[in-house]
């Protein structure tokens, strides 16, 4: 195509595209497909190439050949007569050698078992690295030591013993027992393992020195001032065998400059159940027998009582102190009742309800424990010269239940009148010795926690 261009004009290129369609209509095949007696309808519509047509054809057409194990064509020629024989009438056949073909020396390395695989005897190659370490779970450490150093470390008697699995429960128990053996070497068990005694792990000299001269793991400039052995205080167990921790989410008393000591001797009385201990034991037995699960801790409302006279706090603490030689003095009571007896008067402050609660009644040490540091030489009790019953130590106490309490709001006039009718506004408290039934319950709880104890004597 010729074009003329004038000076200053823009050049435009044009192409011509022609599209022509050719028909490819073929007549039906003259003969039927080989070995198949089917109508020849041609290739129109893709009938022969569709999956449905082939599936239908396989179901409808029977096989016209005799199918055997090798479809008429033997593959294994060993033992077949007349194979590769000039005279077919003779029974000449290819037979296997009786002794088998000898293995080539170059192929022996390919038939090694997996346990025999390892580093080859060839020369060292800088760009190749062993990959056997990928099958192990522990971290690998590559060393640049010479072969002589590696042989010396392998033959070292201190390194011959294989380290046991750190996750093995028996290994964990041994290392726990080792901590007690370091602290009390005279009580260490040296015999064979049994169902009641486990021998602790071996103690090294650095561990003995670290126990006698402890240091902070990350702050070497910190100096140890004092240490306390962790001991149980079984004589302080209550009837239920554990303690309850009650926490107020708000301050129970008015805020002031000084701490109100009446909170140290406050009383919390459950509102719904007066005999909470007996009912809880019954509920626990019924729940365990019915569902096989531990009984849930019951939630309750509590009335908070504080001493009516602030100066009665010292007398209450002396009455509750079993080491005070004058704790049975009647003059320690701050109030005198109408019948002539003396007691401590408590007045009701308000009612609290359970906000949150946690704990396991069947496993006291699973949630938390209370820890109290005690040193008879430095601790000053409420009465100077009081005889201490405990040695120096950090005493732990099992905690069964942790409860957060919040002030309860009265709902409705009917509920308020019923609450006022059942409410106790004052309690007269006296301190007395435990009954025989209470002593028996405490003894049972102590026996559960101290399995080695036989007859348990409870002192007050």
Buried (B, 14 or more C-beta within 10 A) or exposed (E): EEEEEEEEEEEEEEEEEEEEEEEEEEEEEEEEEEEEEEEBEEBEEEEBEEEEBEEEEEEEEEEEEEEEEEEEEEEEEEEEEEEEEEEEEEEBBEEEEEEEEEEEEEEEEEEEEEEEEEEEEEEEEEEEEEEEEEEEEEEEEEEEEEEEEEEEEEEEEEEEEEEEEEEEEEBEBBEEBBBEBBEEEEEBBEEEEEEEEBBBBEBEEEBEEEEEEEEEEEEEEEEEEEEBEEBBBBBBBBBBBBBBBBEBEEEBBEEEEEEBBBBEBBBBBBBEEEEBEEBBBEBBEEBEEEEEEEBEBBEBBBBBBBBBEEEBBBBBBBBEBEEBEEBEEEEBBBBEEEEEEBBBBBEBBEBBBBBEBEBBBEEBEEBEBEEEEBBEEEEEBBBEEBEEEBEBBBBBBBBBBBBBBEBBEEEEEEEEEEBEEEEEEEBEBEBEEEEEEBBBBBBEBBBEBEEEEEEBEBEE
